[in-house]
Amino acid sequence: MGSQLSEIDSNRVKRVVRDNRDLFAWTTSDMPGIDPKFLCHRLAVCQDARPVAQKKRKMGDEKRKAANTEIKKLLQAKFIREVTYTTWLANVVLVKKANEKWRMCTDYTDLNNACPKEDYPLPCIDRLVDGASGHSIFSFLDTYSGYNQIRMHLADEEKTTFITDNANFCYRVMPFGLKNVGATYQRLMDKVFQNIEIYVDDMVVKSDSLAAHVADLAEIFLNKWINFSHFTFSLVFSLIFCGGSIFLTLRSLWYSLSFFVGKWFCSNKLVSRAKSPILVHPSVEEEIVANVVAETPDQSDSPDWREEIKAFITNGVTPTHPIEAKRLRTQASRYVVIANLLYRRGFSTSLLKCLDPTEADYVIREVHEGICGMHSGARTTVSKLLRAGYYWPTMNTDYETFVKKCQPCQKHGNLIHQPAEQLHCIPPACPFATWGADILGPFPISKGQCKFLIVSVDLFTKWIEVETLACISAHQVQKFLWRNIITRFGIAHTLVTDNGLQFTDRKLNEFLAGLGIQHKVTSVKHPQTNGQAESANKVILTELKKRLGEAKGSWVEQLPEVLWAYRCTPQSTTQETPFRLVYGSDVMIPVEIREPSFRRAHFEESNNEAELRINLDIVENTRD
């Protein structure tokens, strides 16, 4: 009852309920349902549709117990019956509710696909709200098990069959999840309740006075069966006098109707999968480009997080609030201003240039999809940006958001289905001592009729060398090893390959033995022995897919950029870039040209050579 309702008026309403107490259903057995001669639900299955029997899905013990409990309730209420032979068969789906209990649904996706949609008009929410304006008293009624009061047509009952652990059952009444059940129920409500506002299974009784409201309730209760435990009865007095007229505050009513709509869509979440939505073509205006640009928020209008810190460091300006002032003083101790630019003192790099949102957006795009971009994850790329000398507070979150919106990353990203396990590392003794080699391809034929790649990776520094091949032969492998490995990095101690004919050739093994290189061949059908080479193949292949898209024939032109991006990216196993482990210092990447880092903005040629010599002296420590 509404709190503003007087005791006399409250008793008048209670008297109406008591006088009609024999009309309330206390259990499911007290609800006779709708006479099938008056209304029942039929399935308009297309004549050319073929019945689909879904395979039984596995369920855990908790879900199985919940399903058995729900089936017992449905059997006791006579809502379902057991069937032995059926052509349509669906699985049950257990969904956990907010109260930690389970809701049993049925996956009627295949059956819904075979039925056309009935476009029965549902009431307009705006019209319902407008129709309630001007009334002073409202009662909200929520029916219980409304769908289960409508019988299924006898010929269509067995089409609703679902599978369980013990037997197959079909619905005798209209279940949730079927297409067009909402339209059938709304049609019933429109026929039965013609003098009240109704949306699916929720009703609103509105009146101008208490006497009229009591009479309306008595009329509605007549010959209507309502479950008393789910009967929501509330009288709301909210009057605003304006110009001699009475208006109702509709906020609570709007929230109630919005809840009804949400409830309607939740009950039909399986039906929504049966048909794709139809999108309306937008109207194109003459100045559509200008309108879109004008409505797009400008990032330059957003506040610059650096200004507050710079103002404190240069002029000592602090916020008026003492807590904010203390926070700023603590935060500013990590920063320094050089040439009117803000830098943060880093751990991996001495000074990190602080960027605003616009500069950060450019840096993210250049490092991710530029000529030196790797389309790698947030942790790897953020480490790469820190090494290059850039910083902003939300760099990790911003990059994660950017990767989720990157179409090539989402399309060609690695989906790891195997559980994680500890790596079995075989650390090499020194750089360029052990190399792994493999053949990758065939690719689409490109320039020079090339369609294969020979890939070799140093197991210590993770440095990758590749060469395109038109055909695979031992002679081509020997030329690659001499030209790309031995003459550049010295004679290796060990070469690991698979047992392909191009690697087991007698002349190739004589060539390796003459240089004192041990040739180890992996076991048959066990590529994990040469895991480093297989990982290098995966990196090259994935990055080529992300860069090329549909232009697969230009993979040869993109190969140098892929190698450059890989060599400049920190590896998870070494926490260093292959370039640094080979040459002793970090490489200059393209993003540092347009957005100069500290080392480029303050480059001193006189000190550069001395610093490089120091890096070469400590490169052994870096490798260790």
N, C-alpha and C positions, 0 to 999 in steps of 0.2 A: 504494500500500500504506500501511496505517496505520503511524505511526512507532513504536507500541508493540508491533507484531507482531515476533516473533522471526524470526531468519533461517531456522530450520528450518521454521516454520509458513509463512513467505513462500514458500519453495521448494515446499512442498506445493501451495499455491494456483497458483503459476506452472506447475507440472507439469500441472495440470488444463487450463490454457489451452493449453499446448503440445500436449497430447494431442488437443485438439479444434480445432487450427488450420485444418484443412481445412473447418471449418464456418463460417469467417468470410468475409464478402464484402469483397473489396478494391476493387472498382469497382461501378458501378451495373449493369453487364452481368452481374455475378455474382449479382444478386438476382432469382430467378425470379418472385417475387411470389406472391400468393395465388391458388389455383385458382378461377376464376370459378364453378365448380360448387359450391365450398364456400361462398364468400361474394363478393358484388359489391355495388356501390352503385347503387341505383335512385332515380330522381327521381319523386316522387309529385306530378306536376304536375296541378293541378285541371283538370277537363275543360272548364270554361267559361273558362279563362284564355287570353288572346290573346297570341301570341308578340310579343316586343318586340325590335326591332333598334335598338340605340343608335347615334346619330350618332358618327362618328369624332372624337375629341378631338385637339387639337394638342398636340405635345410638343416640348420643346427638343432641341437636338442631343445634349446629354449624356444625357438620358433615353432618346432614341431609340437611341443606341449601346448603352446598358445593356440595353434591351429586346431588341435584336437579339442581343446576346451570350447572354442568358438563353434565348432561343428556340432558338439553336443547341445549347445544352446539353440542352434538353428533347427536341429532335429526335434527338440522338445517343443519349440514354437511351431513346428510343422511348416517351416519356411523352405526346407529342402527335402529331397527324397533320394534314395539310392537308385542308381541305374546300372545296368550290366553291359549293354551294348550301345555304343554311341559313335558318331562320326566326328563331331566337334568336341575338342578337349582343351581345356585351359589350365594354367597353373595358378595356385594361390600365391599371393605376395603379402608378406608380413611387414608392416610399417610401425615403428615405435612412435607412440603419441607423446605429448608433452608430459603427461603424468606417468611416464615410464611403462605404460601398458601397451599391448599390441593391438593393432587394427588389422583385420584380415580383409584384403582386397583380392579381386580376381582379375587376371590379365586377359581381358577380352580384346586385345589388339587385333588379332586375326579375324575374329567375328565382326568387329566394328568396321574393319576394312571392307568387308563384304556387304555392308549395309549402307544405303544412301542416307544422307543427313536430312532430317525433317526440320525445316526452318519455321518452327512455330514461334510466333512473336512473344517475347517476354516483356513484362511491364517495364516501363521507363522509370528509372530511379528519380529523375528530375520531376516527372509528373506525379509520382507518389509523394514526394516532399512538398510540391506545390499544392497538391490536393489536401494535405494535412494543415495547411495554413488557414487560420481563422477558427480552428477548433481548440477547445480548452481542456478536454479530457481524453486520454489515450489509454488503451490496454494493448499490450504486446503478447501474442500467443505464439508459442513455438510448438508445433506438433511433433509427435514422437513416432519413429518408424513409419513415416509417411509412405516411403517407397514400398515397404513391405505390405501395405494394405491393398496394393493393386496386384491382381493375379496375372501371371504369365499366361499367354494363350497356350492351350494344351498341346498344340502341334509344335510350339517353339520351346517348350520346357527343356527338352533334352539337348537343345543347342547351347544351353548355358552350363553344360556339364563341366565340372572341374575335378582335378585329380588330387587325391590325398594318399597318405601311407596305407590306409586300410581299405578304402573303396572309392568309387567315383560317385559324385552326387550332382544333382541338378537342382535349380531353383524352381519352386512352385510359385514364388512371388517375384516381383520385379526387383532385381538386385542393383546395387551401385556399380558403376563402371561401364554399363552398356550404353551404346549410342542411343540418343533420342529419349532416354528415360526422363530427363528433365522436362522435355516437351510434353510427354504423356502426363506427368504429374501436374504440370501447370494447366493443362487442359482440364484435368479433373477439378482443380481448385477453382478455375474460372466457372465451371458448371455448378459446383456446390455452393461456393461463397460468392454471391453476386453483389452483396451490399457492403462489403468491407474491402480495404486495401490489402492485397496479398502478393507476395513474391515467393514463388516455389512453396516451401513448407513453413513460411513465417507470415503471420497475419497481424494487422494493425486495426483495432477498432477505435474509431474517432467519433466524438459527439460534442455538441455545443453545451449541454448541461448534464448534470448528474442524473436527473430523471430520465432524460433521453438515453443516457449511457446505460443505465440499468435495464431499460427496455431493449436496447440493442443487444446486450449480453444475453438476456433471456431468450431472445430470438435465435441467436447464434448457437446457444447450448442445445436448443431443441433438435432432437434427432441427430446430434453430432457426438461422436465418440472421441474423447481427448484423454490422453494419458496424464493423470493429475501430477505425477512427479516431475513432468517436463512441461508443466503449464506455467508460463511466466506471466504474472498478473501485476501490473503496476499502473497507478494513476498518477499523472503528473500535472500539477497546476503551476504554470509559469506565465503570468499575465503581464503584458506591457500595454498601458493605456496611452494611445496616441491619436488625437483628433476624434475621440469618441468611439474608436474602433478597437477591437481586441485582436492582438496578434500573438501567436505562439512562438516561443523561442525554440528553433528547430535544430539546434546543435545536437542535442541528445538523440533526437529522432534520426538525424542524418548519420550519426555514428552507428545507430542500430541497423539502419538499412544498409550501410556500407559493410557491416559485419555479415549481414545476410548474403550479400553479393559475394563476399570472399568465401563464405561457407559453400555457396553454390559452385564456385569454380574449383574449390578443393575437392568436392565430391566427384567432380568430373575430370580429375587430372589424368586418368587413363584414357578418357574419350578424346582429350585434346591431341593425343598422339595419332589418332586415326586419320586425320585430314590436315593438310598443310593450310596455313592461313592465306587468305587472298589479300594482297596488298593493292591499295588504290593508287593509281598513277597520280603524282602531285601535279598541281597546276603550275605551269612555268610562267613566271613574270618576265617582263622585259629586262628589269634590273636585278635578276635573281643572283648574279655573282656579287653585285654590290651589297645586296641584302644579307647574303651569307657572311661576307667579310665584316659587315657592320655589326652583326650579331655575335661574331666570334670574340671572346674575351682576349684582350691584349695582355701578354705576359709582362710587358713593360710597366703596366699599371700596378702590378703586385709589389708589395714592399720589398726592399732590398735588405736581406738579413745582415749584410756587411756594414751598413751605414751606422748602426748603433754602436758597434764595436770600434769602428774607425773614429767616430766622434769622441768616444771615451779615451782612446789612446792618444789622439792628437790634441784634444781640447779639454779632456777631463769631464765631459758631460755625462751625468748619470740620471737615471729615473728618479722621480720624487719618492716613490714607495721604497722603504728601506730594504725590503726583501728582494725586490727587483734590482736595486742598486748593488746589493751583495752578490747576487747571481751574475750580474754583468762584470763586476770586478774579478770574480773567479774565472769567468769564461775568457775575459780579455787577456789574462796572463799567458794564454797559449798562443797569442797572435802578436804580429809585428807589422808595422806599416813601413814599406820601402817604396820610394818614388810614388807616393800616393796610392799604392796598391797594397791590399791586405794579404798577408801570408800567414799560414798556420805552421807552427813548429811541429814537424812530423817525427815519426820514429824510424820508418824505413828510408825516408828522404828528409834532408835538413829542413827545407822550407817548401810548403805546398801553397800554390796560388789559389786563392779563394775566388769562386765563380758565382755569378748571379744566375737566376733561372734560365735566362736566354742563352748565356754562354754554356751553361751545363747541358742544355738541350743539344747544342751543336756538338759538344765534346762527345756526348753519348752516341749520337748518330754517326759521327766520324769513326769512332773506335769500334762501333758495332757493325756498320755496313759500308764503311769507306774502303779505300783501296788497301788499307792495312787492317780492315775489320775481320773479326773471326767468328761472329755470330755465336759467341760463347755465353756461359751463364754469368749471373751477377757476381758471384764470389771471385771468379777469375778476372773478369773485366774490371771490377772495382780495384783489385790489386794492380792491374795494369795501369789504371788511371793514377793511382797513388804513386807508382813508380815513375810515371811521367811528370808528376809534380802538380796534381790538381786536387782540389777538395771543395766540397760543400756539404752541409750537415745531413741532407737526405739522399746522398748519392746511392746508397745501397737500395733503398726503397724505390727511388726513381728508376733505377736500372731494372729492377725486378718488374715494375709496371711496364716498362718499355718492351722487355722481352716477351711478356705475355701478349702484347699487341703486335709483335713482329710476325707477319704471316709466314715467311720462310722458316723461322725457328719452330713455330707451331706445326708446320706441315712436315718438316724433315727432322724434327727433334728425336733423340734416342728414347725409346720406351723400354726401360729395363724391367723385365718381369721376374728375373731370378733374384732370390734373396741375397742380401749383402753377406759377404764373408771376408775373412782376413786375407790380405794379399800375400803371396809366397814370393818374396823378393830374392833375387840372386844378384847382389851388387857387384858390378865389375870393378876391377882394380884401379883403373885410371881412365881418363878420357881417350876415346878412339881406339881402345884396346879390343873391344868386342862390338861387332856390327851384326845386325839382323837384316836379311834381304828377302824380298818376296816380289811376286808379280801381281799386279792389279789390273783387272780388265776382263773382257774387252769393253771398250767405250765406243760411242758413235764415231765413225771415221771422221778425222779432222785433217788439218793441213799436213801434207807429207804422208798421207795415208796412215797416220798414227792412230792406233786403237788400243795400245797397251802402255802400262807404266811399270818400270822397275823401281822399286822403293827400297831404300836402305836407311836404317836408323842406328845411331850410336846409342848403346844402352846406358851410357853414363850421362851424357849431356842432353839426350833426347833430340839431337840434331838430325834432321831428315834431309836426305839427298834423293832426288828423283830424276828420271830421264824418260822421255817418250820413245816408244818403239812401234815400228810398223809390223814387226814379226818377232817372235820369241825364239832365241837361239843361244847356245852357249857362247858363241863368238860375241854377240851383243852384250851378254852379261860380263864377259871378260873385259871388253872395251869400257863398259861403265865402271867396273871396279878400278881399273887403272886410271881412268881420266877423272873420276869424281871422288874417289876415296883415297887411293894410295898416293897419288901425286899431290894431293891437297892436305891430307891429314896424316900421312905416314903409313907405314906398314902395320896392319892390325895384327893382333894376336890370334883372334878367333873370328870366324864367319859362320853364322847360324842361318840355315836355309831349310826349305822343305825338300822332299825327295823328287821334285820335278826333273824331267830329262835335261832341262837347260842348266840345272845345278849339279847334276850327277855325271855330267859329261867327262870323259877321261882327260881331254886336253885341258879343260878348266881346272880339274883337280891337280894336274901336273903343274899348271901355272901357279896355283896357290901353294903347292908344296915347295916349288922352287923359291918362293918368297918367305917360306917358313910360317905360313898362315894355316892354322888348324881349321879344317872344314867339318863342322858338325851338322848332321842331318837329323831333322825331327822325326819322331815316330809317325807311322802311317795313321791318318785320320786323328791326329792329336795336335792341332795347330797351337795349343796353349804353350807348347815348348818354345815356339817362336812368337810369344805373345806381344813383344814390343813391335815387331814388324806388322802383326795383325792390327794392333792399335793404331799404328801410323796409317795403315790402309783405311781404317774406319774414319780417322780424322780427315784425311784428304777427300774421301768419297762424300762424307756428310757436308763438308764445307763447299764442295763443288755443286752439290744439289741445291744448297741454300743460295748460292750466288747465281747459278745459271737459270734456274726455273725451267722454262720450256726451251731455252736456247742451248740445247745439249751439245751441239756441234762445236761450240767455241770453248770447250774445256781446256784446250791447249793454251789459249791466250790467258785464261784465268789462273793457270797453274802457278806462275811466279808470284802472283799476289797472295794466293793461298799459302804458299811456303813462307812468304814474308810475314804474313799475319801470325802463322803458327810459331815462327822463330822469335817473335816479339811478345808472345803470350806466356805468362808464368805457368809452369806445370805443377799439378797438385802433388806429384811425388817428390820433386826437388825444391818447390817453392821459389824457383828461379826461372828466368827465361833461358831457352837454349842459347840465344845470342850472348847473354852475359857469361854463361858457363864456358863458352868457346873463346870469346874475345876479351872477357874481363870487365866490360862496362855495358851499360844499357844503351840500346840503339835509339836514335832520334826518329820518332814516328811522325807521320804527316800532321796529326792534330796539333803538334807543337809549333807549326808554321803560322797558322791563322790565329791561334790562341797561344801566344808565346809563354812557355813555362819559365821558371826562374833561371834554369841553366841556360836557356836560349836568350832571355831578355838581358841577362847580366853576364854574357859570354866575354871572357878575357883570353885572348889568344896566347898571351905570354904565359899564363898559368895553366892553360889547357894541356899542353904537352907534359908538364910535370905531374898533373893530376892523372893523366892516362898511364904514366909510368908507375905511379903509386897503385893504380888499379891492377896493373899487370903483376906487381909484386905480391898483392894480396889475393890474386885469383885462386891460388891453391887453397887458401883458407876458405874462400867462398865455395869451392868445389867440395871441400871436406864437410 
